[in-house]
Amino acid sequence: MPDASGSRVVIAGGSGFLGRAIASELRLAGYAPVILGRSSKSDLVWDAKSLGPWAAGLEGATGLINLVGESISLPWTPENRKKILDSRVESTSILAQALAQLQQPPKVWLNASGVGVYGNRGDAVLTEEDAPGTGFLVDVVRAWEAAMFSAPLPHIRRSAMRLGVVIGKDGGAFPTLAKLTRSFLGGAQGDGQQWFAWVEVSDAARMFVHALREPLEGPINAVSPNPVRNEEFMEELRAAVGRPWSPPAPKFGLKLASLFGAPDPELVLDSVRAMPEKLNRSGFVPKFSEIRGAIRAHV
């Protein structure tokens, strides 16, 4: 395992929920995280669309991590679908252009991605070898990953970190789910039989550091080795916050809610039983392999 020795790792979108966790984990591992963001408080400032002085900050860095992307929980109007897609593809494409101009580019590039690439696959056990499914999220992830993997950067090791739902109290979907459950709205979504691929936030951060240090390439399912059905997840969440059984949210109700600004029902009704085969083979051991412990650590 290479010695970090204060090596710089640039994190695009590093001021967000997951970015902060990754930066913390990098420091623990001896790296020096450098935040590339839109805020003037960032170490490097960019607009995520065009080249600029920020690109020089990548020169000589050990690694690059890109987490940029509009939230997929936005209502899927035509305008928001474009935002969700463009924010990912544009930021990844401009990073590829910047890397191509460097004399000493980072050795490793890790791009955020999502297990949504597999689509709605029922009970099928899915590894990195499985083909993409169909649907809007599938199209987004395929274009996102292609923007990185198609770039002619032969000397940079690249991985797409296909994240499941990240469990943490400081961001993402989990705080909203916990709040609804405390308000006695913690029933399963649909029939509750759909598989739910998840990862605890500190484990997600450790997965990025692991992929930075280990010789892994291509897609990586950044998820717990124990996905659960939706009904089990919601049962554990209700137990953690001390709430009784709640009636399920029917599909038609979720679809109706999406017309008034709620996330698209596809996000909670699609079944994705993704497994972290590459991480398992490379020796990664999660701190939170069971959903009960992950939930109770963040409620």
N, C-alpha and C positions, 0 to 999 in steps of 0.2 A: 504494500500500500504506500503510495507516494507521500512524502513529507510536505505538509502544507506550508510551513515556515513563513507565515504572513503573506502568502501568495494572494493576489487580488482576484476576486470573482465578481464580475459585474452582474447585477440583477436588474433587468428591465421590468418595471412594475414592482419594484421591491418594497414600496411603502405600504402595500396592501396587506390584508389579513395573512395570506400564505407567505408573502414576501418577507414580512417581519419575522415569521417563524423560521424561514430558511436562513435569513441573515444571522439570527441568533445561533442556529445550529452550526453555521459556517464558522462563527467566532469560536465556538466551543471546540471545533476541529482544527483551529489554528489558522484559518483563512481570514482575509481582510475583505469583507463585502463592500462593494461600491454600488450605490443606488443610482440607477438611471431612471429618471422620472420627469413628469411635466411640472412639478412644483419647483419653485426657486430654491427650496430647502434641500433638494436632491443634490447628491455629489456631482452628477452630470445631468444636464437639462436638455430635453428633446421634445419634439411634438409627436413622436412615434410614426411619422409619415415621411420625413425628409432628412437628408444628410446634413450634418452641421459639425461644429467644433466638438460635440460630444463624442464623435466617432474616434477621435484620437485617444480617448480614455480607454478604449478597448485594446490598444497596442500593448503587447506584452503581458496581458492578463492571462491567468491560468484557465479561467472558465468564464462562460457567458450563460446566464439563465434568463429566459424570457417568459414572463407571466402575464403579458399584456393582453387584455381582451374585455370587451363590454360584458356585463353580466347576462348570462343566458336566461335569467329569471325575468328579464324585461318581457312585457307582452309581445307576442310575435306578430306585430303589425308589419307590413312591408317595409316601413321605414326602420323599425328596430331590427328586423332580420338583416337588413343591409349593414346596420351599425355592428351587429354581432359578428358578421362575416368580415367586413372590411377592417375592423379594429384588430383582428387577429392576423389576417393575411398581410395588411399593409405594414404592421410593425415587424413581422417576421421577414418580409421581403426587404425592408430597408436595412435591417440588421445584416442580412446576407450581403447586400451591396457594400455596407461598411466593412465587413470582414474581408471581402475580396480585395479591398484596397490596402490592407495592412501589410507591413513587413513582417511583424511577429503577431499573428492573430492568436486568440485563445486556442488551447489544445482541445477543449471540449465545449460543446454547445448543447445545452439542455433546454428544450422548448416545452412549455406546458401544453397539454392536450387533454383529451377526455375519453372515457370508456363509452361515451355516447356514439362513438364511431361504429360500434357493433350493432346499433339499432335494437329493436324489440325482438329478443331471441328466445323467449320462453325459458325453459329449463336447461337449455344448452350450456355446457361449461365452456367458457371462452378464454382462450389464451392469445398471446401476441401473434400466433400463427393463423388465427381465424380471419376470414375475409370481412370487410365492412358490410354493414346492413344497408338499409334504405331509410330516407327521411331527411328532414332539414338539418338536424344535428349531425347526422352522418356526413352530409355534404359539407358542412362547416369544418368538421374535423379533418376530412380528407384534403380540403383546400389548404387548411392551416398547416398540416404536416407536409404537404407537397411544397409549400413555400420554403420550408427548410431543407427537406431532403433533395429537392431538385436543383438546389444551388450548387454550382461547380466549386466546391471547397474541399478538395481531396485530402487535405492534411488536417482537417478538423473532424474529430469523432463526434457524432451527433446522435441524440436520442430524443424521442417524443415521449414525455411522461404522461401517460394516459390516466388521469386522476379520476377516482370515483368521487362521491359526495364527501367533502372534507368535514369531519366532526371537530368543532371547536367553538368556544363561547364568544370569540371576538369577531366573528365574521362568517360569511357564507350563509347557507340556508338553515343551518342547525339552530341558531338563536330564534329564528322565526318559528320553526317547528316546536321548539320548547315553549315559546310564549303561547302558541295556539293550544298546546297540550295543557298548560297551566289554566287556560281559559275553558277547559272541558271540551276542546275541539281536537282531541288527540286520537281519533279513530283511524283505522286503516284507510288507504286510498283505493277506490275500486274494490275488487275482491280481496286485495291484500296478498295475493299469491305471487305477485311479481318480485323478482329478485332485485336486491338493492346492493350495489357495489359501493363500499365506503372505505374511508381511511381516516384515522385520527390525525390531527394537524401536526403534532410533533413527529409522528411516524412519517407523514408525508415529507416533512422537512428533512428527516434523516434519509429518506429514499433519494432525494435530490443529491445530498452529500455523498451517499453511497455510489450513485451513478456517476458522479463527478470523479470519484477515485478509482472505481473498478472499470475494467475494459468491457463495458456494455455499449451496444449500439442498436439503433433502430427503435421501434416502438417498445415501451415498457409499461406494463399495467401496474400503475402505482396505487394499489388497493390492498386491503386486508386479505389474508388467505381464507377468510371465513365470511363470504357474503351471506346476507340473511334475506328472508322474505319480508316484504313491506309490513305485514301484520305483526311479525316478530319484533321488528324495529320499533314500531309504534307501541307495542305492548311493553317493551323495555323502557321506552321513554316515559310512558304513563307511570310505570312503577317508580322510576327515578324521581319524578316530581310529585308523587303521591296523589295521583288522580285515578278514578275508577275507570271501568270499561266505558268507551265512547262508541257511538254508532259509526259505521264506516261512512266515508264521503263517497257517494255514488259517482260514476263516471259523468253522468249528465250534469251533476252539480258542479264538478270540477270544470267541465267545459263552459258552463254558464258563467262561473266565476272568472274564467279567463277573458270573457268579453268585457269585464269591468276592471281589468288591470291585474288580475292574478296571473301567476306564471302559467305557461301552457301545460295542460294536463299530461302531455307526453313526458315531461320531466319526472313525474311520479308514477305514471302508469306503465312505462316501458320496462321490460324485464331484462336486466343485464347481469348475468352471473359470471363476471370477469374474475380471473384468477391471476395472481402475480408470479407466473411461471419463471420469468427471467430473474426476478429478484430472489425467488426461492432457490434457484440453481446457483446463484452467485453468493449465497450464504447470508442474505439479509434476514435479520430476526426482528420482527416488530415488537414494540413494547405493549401494544394493544392489539391482540389478535382476535378478541371476542368483543362483540358489540356492547355488552353490558358494562364492561370496564371503561370503554371509550365514552359512552354516554354519561356515566356517573362521574367521570373526571371533568365534565364541562357543564353540568347543570347547577 
